[in-house]
Structure formats: C-alpha cells, structure tokens
Amino acid sequence: MFRHALTAIILSLLSPAALLASAIPSRAAEPAPSATAKVIKPSFDCATAKSKAKLLICGNDDLAALDLQEDQLLRRARIKAVQPDAVNSEQDLWLSQRDACRSVACLSHAYRQRIQELHAWTN
C-alpha cells in the first residue's frame, strides 16, 4: 500500500503540467523592463511639448538621441561660424521642416540630414 501511494505521488509530480511548470522560469525573478532601460531625454522639455513632432521625439529614444546630437552640433556650429546669424536662419528653416513631420521615419530622416549639414559648419 505504501509503495502504491508513493508511486502515485511520483507520477503526479511527473505529469506534463508539473514538468511544464518546473521548466518555465518564474517571472518574479526578472527585473522590470523600466528598471533596466535608460530613458533618453531630448534637448527640450517634454512637459511643455505640444507639436506632433516634439511629442513623437519625446516618446522615442532613438529620436531623442538624434535630437541631442543635433543640439550639440548646433551649439558647436554657432561657436565656430563666422556668421552665427546664418546658422540661426538655417536652424529656423529646419525647425519648421522638422515640425511638419508626422512620423518617426520623417523625423529620423530630417535629423540625419540636419546633422550632416551641421557637420559642414563644425569642420
């Protein structure tokens, strides 16, 4: 009788559901994604962002990183330029083009193009 009870316990532990449950690691041991992910903030305050373009940038780490890169290059271009007003005029035009974007792809393209243009001012 004892042997029969022991066999029943062992078989229940080896059932497919029990094996499956023991093969799947517990999610409680995994850190929360937000605890390990680094959020990249753009060069402007997202709390005051109103335009569609700025809201997209605030919600996308890749765009926020491009925004920071563009901002750093813009600062260097203003310092190096013989005519800083020309850099500022170009920037005003570019900002209107950027703010016309309604997609991540458009913004990514606009930032990459502007970064190339600013490299010309900084080299």
SELUM-450652 format. One record per residue (C-alpha): x, y, z; residue in one letter. Coordinates in steps of 0.02 Angstrom, whole numbers, always signed. Layout:
BEGIN
<rec c1="X" c2="Y" c3="Z" residu="A"/>
...
This chain:
BEGIN
<rec c1="+0" c2="+0" c3="+0" residu="M"/>
<rec c1="+141" c2="+121" c3="+44" residu="F"/>
<rec c1="+229" c2="+80" c3="-119" residu="R"/>
<rec c1="+67" c2="+113" c3="-217" residu="H"/>
<rec c1="+43" c2="+283" c3="-132" residu="A"/>
<rec c1="+224" c2="+331" c3="-163" residu="L"/>
<rec c1="+209" c2="+284" c3="-347" residu="T"/>
<rec c1="+51" c2="+390" c3="-364" residu="A"/>
<rec c1="+140" c2="+541" c3="-288" residu="I"/>
<rec c1="+291" c2="+521" c3="-402" residu="I"/>
<rec c1="+181" c2="+503" c3="-556" residu="L"/>
<rec c1="+82" c2="+659" c3="-511" residu="S"/>
<rec c1="+244" c2="+755" c3="-493" residu="L"/>
<rec c1="+300" c2="+695" c3="-663" residu="L"/>
<rec c1="+138" c2="+740" c3="-751" residu="S"/>
<rec c1="+156" c2="+850" c3="-907" residu="P"/>
<rec c1="+83" c2="+1001" c3="-817" residu="A"/>
<rec c1="+205" c2="+982" c3="-672" residu="A"/>
<rec c1="+352" c2="+960" c3="-790" residu="L"/>
<rec c1="+298" c2="+1111" c3="-891" residu="L"/>
<rec c1="+279" c2="+1217" c3="-735" residu="A"/>
<rec c1="+451" c2="+1169" c3="-673" residu="S"/>
<rec c1="+530" c2="+1205" c3="-844" residu="A"/>
<rec c1="+465" c2="+1383" c3="-854" residu="I"/>
<rec c1="+567" c2="+1505" c3="-750" residu="P"/>
<rec c1="+474" c2="+1619" c3="-632" residu="S"/>
<rec c1="+445" c2="+1796" c3="-697" residu="R"/>
<rec c1="+460" c2="+1864" c3="-520" residu="A"/>
<rec c1="+650" c2="+1844" c3="-531" residu="A"/>
<rec c1="+661" c2="+1955" c3="-688" residu="E"/>
<rec c1="+689" c2="+2141" c3="-662" residu="P"/>
<rec c1="+554" c2="+2256" c3="-728" residu="A"/>
<rec c1="+597" c2="+2324" c3="-902" residu="P"/>
<rec c1="+586" c2="+2503" c3="-842" residu="S"/>
<rec c1="+711" c2="+2467" c3="-704" residu="A"/>
<rec c1="+847" c2="+2419" c3="-830" residu="T"/>
<rec c1="+801" c2="+2529" c3="-978" residu="A"/>
<rec c1="+882" c2="+2700" c3="-987" residu="K"/>
<rec c1="+765" c2="+2836" c3="-1046" residu="V"/>
<rec c1="+845" c2="+2964" c3="-1161" residu="I"/>
<rec c1="+779" c2="+3140" c3="-1144" residu="K"/>
<rec c1="+788" c2="+3263" c3="-1290" residu="P"/>
<rec c1="+864" c2="+3437" c3="-1282" residu="S"/>
<rec c1="+695" c2="+3516" c3="-1243" residu="F"/>
<rec c1="+570" c2="+3494" c3="-1101" residu="D"/>
<rec c1="+444" c2="+3359" c3="-1147" residu="C"/>
<rec c1="+323" c2="+3425" c3="-1016" residu="A"/>
<rec c1="+294" c2="+3579" c3="-1124" residu="T"/>
<rec c1="+297" c2="+3489" c3="-1293" residu="A"/>
<rec c1="+140" c2="+3525" c3="-1394" residu="K"/>
<rec c1="+183" c2="+3491" c3="-1576" residu="S"/>
<rec c1="+158" c2="+3318" c3="-1651" residu="K"/>
<rec c1="+343" c2="+3312" c3="-1695" residu="A"/>
<rec c1="+402" c2="+3351" c3="-1519" residu="K"/>
<rec c1="+281" c2="+3226" c3="-1444" residu="L"/>
<rec c1="+349" c2="+3092" c3="-1561" residu="L"/>
<rec c1="+527" c2="+3137" c3="-1510" residu="I"/>
<rec c1="+483" c2="+3127" c3="-1325" residu="C"/>
<rec c1="+411" c2="+2954" c3="-1350" residu="G"/>
<rec c1="+556" c2="+2881" c3="-1448" residu="N"/>
<rec c1="+730" c2="+2855" c3="-1376" residu="D"/>
<rec c1="+813" c2="+2849" c3="-1549" residu="D"/>
<rec c1="+738" c2="+3017" c3="-1598" residu="L"/>
<rec c1="+782" c2="+3091" c3="-1428" residu="A"/>
<rec c1="+963" c2="+3035" c3="-1455" residu="A"/>
<rec c1="+964" c2="+3114" c3="-1628" residu="L"/>
<rec c1="+892" c2="+3274" c3="-1554" residu="D"/>
<rec c1="+1032" c2="+3281" c3="-1426" residu="L"/>
<rec c1="+1163" c2="+3252" c3="-1560" residu="Q"/>
<rec c1="+1087" c2="+3388" c3="-1670" residu="E"/>
<rec c1="+1081" c2="+3509" c3="-1522" residu="D"/>
<rec c1="+1265" c2="+3480" c3="-1479" residu="Q"/>
<rec c1="+1318" c2="+3506" c3="-1660" residu="L"/>
<rec c1="+1211" c2="+3663" c3="-1672" residu="L"/>
<rec c1="+1299" c2="+3736" c3="-1519" residu="R"/>
<rec c1="+1469" c2="+3700" c3="-1595" residu="R"/>
<rec c1="+1415" c2="+3771" c3="-1763" residu="A"/>
<rec c1="+1359" c2="+3934" c3="-1682" residu="R"/>
<rec c1="+1527" c2="+3949" c3="-1594" residu="I"/>
<rec c1="+1632" c2="+3910" c3="-1748" residu="K"/>
<rec c1="+1531" c2="+4006" c3="-1877" residu="A"/>
<rec c1="+1597" c2="+4170" c3="-1944" residu="V"/>
<rec c1="+1415" c2="+4220" c3="-1965" residu="Q"/>
<rec c1="+1314" c2="+4142" c3="-1823" residu="P"/>
<rec c1="+1157" c2="+4226" c3="-1892" residu="D"/>
<rec c1="+1171" c2="+4116" c3="-2047" residu="A"/>
<rec c1="+1171" c2="+3961" c3="-1936" residu="V"/>
<rec c1="+1020" c2="+4028" c3="-1841" residu="N"/>
<rec c1="+924" c2="+4065" c3="-2002" residu="S"/>
<rec c1="+960" c2="+3891" c3="-2067" residu="E"/>
<rec c1="+904" c2="+3819" c3="-1900" residu="Q"/>
<rec c1="+739" c2="+3915" c3="-1904" residu="D"/>
<rec c1="+703" c2="+3846" c3="-2077" residu="L"/>
<rec c1="+750" c2="+3670" c3="-2024" residu="W"/>
<rec c1="+640" c2="+3679" c3="-1867" residu="L"/>
<rec c1="+489" c2="+3721" c3="-1974" residu="S"/>
<rec c1="+528" c2="+3572" c3="-2085" residu="Q"/>
<rec c1="+554" c2="+3459" c3="-1935" residu="R"/>
<rec c1="+392" c2="+3514" c3="-1855" residu="D"/>
<rec c1="+298" c2="+3472" c3="-2015" residu="A"/>
<rec c1="+345" c2="+3289" c3="-1991" residu="C"/>
<rec c1="+206" c2="+3173" c3="-1934" residu="R"/>
<rec c1="+302" c2="+3009" c3="-1923" residu="S"/>
<rec c1="+455" c2="+2935" c3="-1840" residu="V"/>
<rec c1="+530" c2="+2898" c3="-2012" residu="A"/>
<rec c1="+510" c2="+3078" c3="-2068" residu="C"/>
<rec c1="+588" c2="+3144" c3="-1908" residu="L"/>
<rec c1="+732" c2="+3021" c3="-1916" residu="S"/>
<rec c1="+769" c2="+3073" c3="-2095" residu="H"/>
<rec c1="+757" c2="+3258" c3="-2051" residu="A"/>
<rec c1="+876" c2="+3241" c3="-1904" residu="Y"/>
<rec c1="+1003" c2="+3139" c3="-2000" residu="R"/>
<rec c1="+1003" c2="+3266" c3="-2141" residu="Q"/>
<rec c1="+1020" c2="+3412" c3="-2020" residu="R"/>
<rec c1="+1163" c2="+3327" c3="-1929" residu="I"/>
<rec c1="+1256" c2="+3310" c3="-2094" residu="Q"/>
<rec c1="+1226" c2="+3494" c3="-2131" residu="E"/>
<rec c1="+1289" c2="+3546" c3="-1960" residu="L"/>
<rec c1="+1447" c2="+3443" c3="-1984" residu="H"/>
<rec c1="+1489" c2="+3561" c3="-2128" residu="A"/>
<rec c1="+1482" c2="+3707" c3="-2006" residu="W"/>
<rec c1="+1589" c2="+3620" c3="-1875" residu="T"/>
<rec c1="+1729" c2="+3551" c3="-1984" residu="N"/>
